[in-house]
């Protein structure tokens, strides 16, 4: 098991350092080799196939939202953040911390945390799958539930992110920190992916899945590893700082994302909390 985990951590680190992140199809290709190391290739396809299919379906559907809901909300998030915090958090953070043309250590932390969002949930799901299939099933259900609930919200409430609002002149300027930091990463690589055929949705800001998913990860980490799981809180704080500092989300986006994550966690774990407390994969499968 440890060899498979180390293998995926190395692959994930390589992806991040080369300005890449996992798409569902890429993750499936890389992760199945780890499963084959353990002789569990068939089990991996059985468990991960449906999960990755529905996740990829979500990514496809998310891209058509601008065609369904062309109107974009601009002011509710601005008014909320200004009323609660006195200003737009991202604008204030950049005013205090950002130096044009200079890359600080916290710039690296912010961008790395932001990029790792695309890898972290898949990696945790993989660890859960190796340790206890029940945890994997619960997490995958919560993750997909969170994604599809957010998708419905994107249709009902398309929201303009701060960087776009700044470009349009609705809020003070927000500098593009990410490209400056990414220039210091290793040269990028291009791997084949079905994502090249999908449309992007630049107004999928409410709720912030960048804020929701790390919080969901921390909830499951605490559920699984108790006090040790609290260390995931450091990752959560880093990502929350990143999405605000980089101008990707408003504080309201983060708050709503956290509420969505709490709801997804509660719904996904209710059923499993009533089951047996067996810990091994074989016992979990037998219990079903």
Buried (B, 14 or more C-beta within 10 A) or exposed (E): EEEBBEBBBEBBEEBBBBBBBBBBBBBBBBBBBBBEEEEBBEBBBEBBEEBBEBBBBBBBBBBEBBEEBEEBBBEEBBEBBBEEEEBBBBBBBBEEBBEEEEBEEBBEBBBBBBBBBBBBBBBBBBBBBBBBBBBBBBBBBBBBBBBBBBBEBBBEBBBBBBBBBBBEEBBBEBBEBBEBBEEEBEEEEEEEBEBEEBEEBEBBBBBBBBBBBBBBBBBBBBBBEEEEBEEBBEBBEBBBBBBBBBBBBBBBBBBBBBEBBBBBBEBBBEEBEEEEEBEEBEBBEEEE
